[in-house]
Amino acid sequence: MNAAVRQQLHQLHELILLERQQARELQLDALQETVQRKEQLLAGLHLDDVDTLATEERELVERIRFDNRRNAYLLWSALNWIRQSMEFFGRKSRLDSYNPQGMKIQAGVGGRLLSGRI
């Protein structure tokens, strides 16, 4: 593998570690910038065949894959925690509703701010 690709892999790994740190510290603006830098780097990185890499480079690719999955799990867990919190508080703040006959009616969870869709 040439030195340029090796350097890009090291930069990618550093960005993934920085992304995790910023996510843990809730530095959202910096996190957005890091994600954009990571996407640009990935767009320019072309690895045709990982099997032809040297042992050290293959280990770096595996480390990148592991850390990237770790970040994805962290962000997925945070999103699920936010969803559960919103649902919990949505149930707690639900006011009683009545139909025209004066009978109490079951109201659904309303006012969800986050759908999880982009």
Number of C-alpha atoms within 10 A of each C-alpha: 11 6 8 10 15 15 11 16 19 16 15 21 20 13 20 22 16 16 23 20 14 17 18 15 10 11 12 13 9 14 20 14 12 18 15 12 15 18 13 11 16 13 9 10 15 10 11 7 7 12 9 11 13 11 10 9 17 14 12 16 19 13 13 20 14 12 16 19 13 14 19 13 12 14 15 13 12 14 15 12 12 14 16 12 12 18 17 12 12 17 14 10 10 14 10 9 11 12 9 6 6 8 9 11 10 12 12 9 15 12 10 11 10 11 8 10 4 3
